[in-house]
């Protein structure tokens, strides 16, 4: 199974995950549709590996049909209208060339947007000065350390897709709400009377979704409001 995951910066919030048996354009569209449903619907700044399916999926997700012309010219009309890509969409790919298992060259390609726009966004979000996928790659390592079902060559693998999906969702909830992230802590100035220098924060706190670190009991007892 392939695990697709979207990570928001600078909060490092895990927005959505998606499971699939392949990395096709259809699965990429399903993944981005989940992402769009969990966000405000605006086209964000995406970075990913060199998977070609992302380009068509982004166009399908963040575009609108071109309005029909007032006067139609000669010839048969199009079966499907052209798509007008959202002008706010920014997307860049990172390609890593390897030799004998080691990365020897990293190439970056901007597919939507300009280099100046991408640099401005990265400086505003404090996510580095170069286009990269290091944050989500490090997050994948964290997931493999915390989720035994993702470890290769073990007896803790999942035999059913729904069992793996439930485990991923629970892991993401603990990561976002329960476990403080060391890179998100805030320095206290001055320190407290007890000598406390840092205030820990979770990704959900950094994203403004909650104001405190949840306990595992609070997470397990939480009842989400009904849809609609």
Secondary structure by P-SEA (a helix, b strand, c coil): cbbbbbbbccccccccccccccccaaaaaaaaaaaaaacccccccccccccaaaaaaaaaccccccccccccccccccccccccccccbbbbbbbbbbccccccbbbbbbccccaaaaaaaaaaacccccccaaaaaaaaaaaaaaccccccccccccccaaaaaaaaaaaaaaaaccccccccbbbbcccccccccbbbbccccccccccccccaaaaaaccccccc
